[in-house]
Amino acid sequence: MYYRKESNASYNFVAPNIEKDADKKVEVVFPTSELVEPTLSSNAATVKVERSTTIIDLGTLSAAATITLEPGNDLAVGSIVVVKSTSDSTARAVTVKKGDDTVASISGVQSATVVKQLVWTGSTWVLIG
């Protein structure tokens, strides 16, 4: 149990009552997040994803881009990646890959910012929405 000294509030996790987890030790990775602003080389970058939430800000694109998401060893099922990109005066697409496999194509919008989420299934990334 954790206490907030200033307000005397207490916080704790409560285990759900899931029948199929009976007699099992279920461990959950502590939730962490980070913002990544990769440098594109030849309009591509690889981002190692190790946290429960990773926000990737590609900035303003002047060409189509490719992002390869490399899952960390302890990446939990349900982890989220948010990809944010802004197109210049031309709509710029972002291709998202896992290894050599394309897992998502994100269409850009001329002179606008696009934000999309992907979720980790344990073996690949799936575009949400």
Secondary structure, 3 states (H helix, E strand, C coil): CEEECCCCEEECCCCCCCHHHCCCCCCCCCCCEEEECCCCECCEEEEEECCCEEEEEEEEECCCEEEEEEECCCCCCCCEEEEEEEECCCCCCEEEEECCEEEEEECCCCCCEEEEEEEECCCCEEECC
